[in-house]
Amino acid sequence: MSDKGYGFAYTRGLNLTNVHETTDQEKAEFWADKMAWRPGKMAYPLTAYSFLIQNRPDMLKYHMRQMQFLHAVPANGEIPMAITMLTMLHWYACNRVPGGVLHEVMGCREMGASKAQVNEIFGLAFMHSGPCGFNEVYTQAFDYMASYREPDDQIQWPKGWASDAAAFRSGLDFDNPELTKTERESLDQWYIDTIGYVPKSIATLAKYNPSFVKQHRAKFEGALATGALPKQMVPYILIHYNMNRGFRDGIREAALLGRAWGMTRDHVINAVTLGTGYMAGMDGMYIVEEAIGDLLENWD
């Protein structure tokens, strides 16, 4: 089957024009392509594909059809697959998906991500998952990261996406455990300047445990402090993350942060589309509409 046929190039071997019949030749060609891309012991997602191609090849084909539209918005295809893989690496690390972490780390390298960029994703994921999530990260990715080979090609980021570690800084002195009155005002101002208001999550916990909030902020500012990734990766990931958790206010905060940092509506739609494909499903759009339906209608 031609790479230019119906579906992504990585679906070659399957005749996606006919979901109702899957020949032995299709199966053989599909596996030849998949095993060449990921040789060795069968692991995620090949295990999932193995079950489907044996029992429900039609659903596998429907999935491959749908995935060709994962990056259909923006129409010019400026969202590279690497962004999806980096986002899913964060999700799998937070949710301790067996096999998923290693699959995405390997995929990120193949798509041009440097070791520093992958480690920034791990920094953000650790902020959300804590040690329980990173037990699985250790099991899957410790050895691979130790021998990580820098890719020959680099990720081509969307227009306007750039690293900017200074954009995260709120002016807090993280070596001093006390959140001073001046620092609290500085933190509040950072939120007002970016998303337009101070989130209730910050305001409430800062009232009762300000030192904890301060050190949480240290994690947020430190995750991408090396400047390896563009700052827009954070709101993109947080849209996906909070969509999958059903956190309406988190989706809105992330979208507003993305808008402040130059993300387009198409970039947000792409993150939302990823959320429906992995893992929220179409039902996830209900919370998206509640959270940012008005923003999407009036994005500027």
N, C-alpha and C positions, 0 to 999 in steps of 0.2 A: 504494500500500500504506500502511496506517495506521501512524503512528509507534508505536502501541501494539501492533502486530502482533508476530510472533515475531522477536525480535532487537532490537538497539539502533536508536535513531532514525536513526543515520547509515547504516544498511543500507537505508534506504527506496529503492525502485526495484526491489529484488530480492524475488521471492516466495520466502521462505525455507521455506515449507511444501512446496515442490517443488524438490528439489535436482537432479533428473534431467533437467529441461528448463528452459532459459532462453531466453525469447523476445527478439526484437529490441526490443520495447517496454521490457522490463525493462532491457536493456543501455542503451538511450537514457536512461531515467529515472535509472538509477544514475549514468551519466556526467554528466548534467545536475546532479545533486546534488553529486557530487564536484568537478566543475570550478567550481561556484559557491562551494564552500567553499575551494578552493585554485586561484584563477585564475592564468593565465599559463602559462609553460612547464611541460610535464608533468615532474614530479619524483617522487622517492620519497614515499609508497608507491604513487602512482598508476601508476608504471611496472610495479610488481609486479601490481597489480590489472588493468592492461591486458593483460598476458600471460595471466593466469588467466582473465579473462572471455572471451578469444578462444579459449583452448585447453583450459582446465579450469574452466569456470564452476561445476561441481559442488563442486570443492574450495574455491573462493571462498565459496560458500554455506555449506559445512560450517564454514569458518573464522569467518564472521560469526555463525553459530549459537553456536559455542563461545565467542566473545568476549562474548556476553551474560552469561556466567557468570563472567567475569574478576573481577568485584567482588561475586559472589553471597555471599561470606563477608567481612565480617559481613553477616548477612541484612538488616540495616536500611540497607545501602548507604552507610555512613558514610565509606567510602574514596572520595574524589572522583577523577575521571579525571585531574585535575591531578597527583596523586601518581604515577600510572603514567607520565605524560609526563615529569615531572621525573626519575624513575628511569631511563627509557629514554634521556633526554638524557645522563645520566651514562654509560650503557652504550655509546651510539653514539660519544660523544666518546672514550672509552677505546679503542674498537675501530675507530675511523676508518671508520665506515660511510658510504659515499658517499650524500649526500642525506639521511641520517638525522638528522644534527645540526640542519640548518636546519628540517627538518620538525618536530622536537620543540620547537625554540625557538619557532617560530610557533605550534605547538599549545599550549605552555605559556602564551604571552601570551593566546591565545584563551580559555584556561581560568582566567585570572585571576592568573597569576604576574607579579609585579613584576620589573623589571630586576634589582634587588638579589637577588631570590630565584634568578633564573636564573644570575646571576654566582656565587652561592654554590655552585650545582651545578657550575659550571665550575671553581671552586676545588677541590672535592673530586675532580672528574675529573682535573684536572691532577696532583694528588698521586699518582694511580694510573697515568696514561698518560705523563706527562712531555711534552717538546717534540714527540716523534714524533706523538702523538695530536693535539696542538694545531696542527700544520700543517694537518690536515684541518678542524679547528674554524675556523681563520683563513679558509681557502678558502670555507667554507660560510656562516659566520655573522658575519664582521667587519662587513660593511656593514649587516646587519640590526640588530645590536646597537648600532651607532652611531646608528641612527635609531629605536631601540626606543620605542614609545609605551606609556605606562603604561595598563593595562586599566581599564575602568570598574568592573568588579566584582572582588572579592577572593576568594581561595580560602577555602572553609569547611573548616577542618581538623577531623579527628576529635576527639571529646571528650578533653580532657587533653593534646592535642598543643600545645606552645608553645615559643617560642624561649627558649633558656637558654644563652647563650655561656659562662657560668661553669661549667656542668656539664662542659665539655671541659677545663678548666684543671687542670693537674697541679702547678703551682707552680714550673715550670722557668724559668730566666732565659735566654731564647733569644738574647740579645745576647752572652752568654758562650759560646764554642764548646765549652768543657769541660763534660762531664757529671760533676758532683761527686758524691761519695758521698752527701751529703744529698739531692741531686736524684734520684739513682737510687732511693733509698729512697722519695722522694715519688712518683716515677713508678710504682714497684711498688705503692705503697699505693693509687694511683688505680685500678689494675686490680683489686686485691683488693676495694676498696670497690664497684666496679661489676659485674664479672663473677665475682668470687670467687677469682681466681688470676692469676698473671702468665703471659701466653702464652709458650710456648717460643720463638716467633719474636723477641720482645723480649728475653728473657733471654739467648738465644744470641748475637745480634748485638751487644747491649750489652756483652758480655764482650770482643768482639774489635774493635768499632768504635763505641764509645759516642758519639762526636761525631756520627756519621752518624745514629744512632738519635735523638739529641736533635733534630736539625734535621728529621728525618722527623716527629717529634712536633710540631714547630712548624707544619708544614703541616697536620697533623690538627686542631690547635687553631685555626689561622688560617682554615681553609676556611669555617666558619660563624660567624666572629667578629663579623660585622656584625649578627647576630641577626635576619636576615630570614626564615630558615626555622625551623620547629620542630626541636628537637634529634632528635626521633624519626625524621626523614627519614634520618639517617645510618645507624642500624641497619637500617632498612627497605631502603635502597639496598644495604648491605653483604650482607644476606641474599641479595638477587637477584644481586649481583655475584659472590659466592663460590659460589653455587649453579651459576652458569653456568661458572665456572672449575673446578668439581669440588673445591673446597677445603673439606674436611670441618670442620677446626678453625676456619676463618674463618666458616663458617655458624654454628657453635656460639657463638663469641665475639660475633657480631652479635646473635644471638637473646638471649643473656644480657644484653647491653647494652640491647637493647630492653626486656626484662622489667624491668631495673633502672630504666628511664626511663618505665615505665608503659604500654608497649605490651601489648595483650591478645593472647591466643592467636589470635584471629581476625585481628588485624593481621598476625601472622607468617604465618598460612595464606594471607592475601592476597598477601603478598610471594612466598611459595613458588609460589602459583598463577601469578603473573606470570612467575616463572622458567620454569615448564613451557611457558607460551605463548610466551615470548620469552627465551631461545633454547634452553634446556636440553632441552625436550621431556619427555615422561613419564619417560624414563630418568633424568632428574635427581632424581626422587624417591628413588632408591636411596641417594644420598649424603645427602639430607635425612633419611631415616630413620636412617641411621647417626649423623648428626651430632646431631640434636635429637629423635629419636623419643621418648626418655624425657621430655624437657622438655614436648613437646606433650601427652603423656599425663597429666602432673602439673603443668600450668601453674597458677600462683596469682597 
